[in-house]
């Protein structure tokens, strides 16, 4: 059951309303930790890759144990994209709020080709679409932050 504990963000995925949104708050916590440790862009990139790669088996196992293809309770895929999202943007209150909102928009909207990535098998499909949504959100966040002089 360790996979389910991790996959559900230590249980926040079981919130009855908007578990993905609640789970995404863990992503902000991860980025806050990286920023507080003064991690470099390389550090953010390595963390993002590690969360993605570890997330594939976690999400695969969690989905099997919960007996669903892409369970809403599994929020690891909402957490993992955040270091990617903030790879090229300084983490501060304004960018944290903007990044969070942009990620949720892209994660729910799933513009092309994000939705198609869900077709990959098991945990890869669970993870890939959210990582792509994080990439889209990160590019938009970078553009906004440069335009506003936040980075």
URQUI-V70086 format. One record per backbone hydrogen bond with DSSP energy under -0.5 kcal/mol. CO is the residue of the C=O (numbers start at 1). NH is the residue of the N-H. Records with the same first field share a line. If there is no record, write none. Layout:
# URQUI-V70086
CO->NH ; NH
This chain:
# URQUI-V70086
1->5
2->6
3->7
4->8
5->10 ; 11
6->9
7->75 ; 76
8->13
9->12
11->14
12->15
18->22
19->23
20->24
21->25
22->25
23->26 ; 27
24->28
25->29
26->30
27->31
28->32
29->33
30->34
31->35
32->36
33->37
34->39
35->38
40->44
41->45
42->46
43->47
44->48
45->49
46->50
47->51
48->52
49->53
50->54
51->55
52->56
53->57
54->58
55->59
56->60
57->61
58->62
59->63
60->64
61->65
62->66
63->67 ; 68
64->67
71->74
73->75
75->78 ; 79
76->79 ; 80
79->82
80->83
81->85
82->86
84->87
86->89
90->92
92->96
93->97
94->98
95->99
96->100
97->101
98->102
99->103
100->104
101->105
102->106
103->107
104->108
105->109
106->110
110->115
111->114
113->117
114->117
115->118
116->119
117->120
121->124 ; 125
122->125 ; 126
123->127
124->128
125->129
126->130
127->131
128->132
129->133
130->134
131->135
132->136
133->137
134->138
135->139
136->140
137->141
138->142
139->143
140->144
141->145
142->146
143->147
144->148
145->149 ; 150 ; 151
146->149
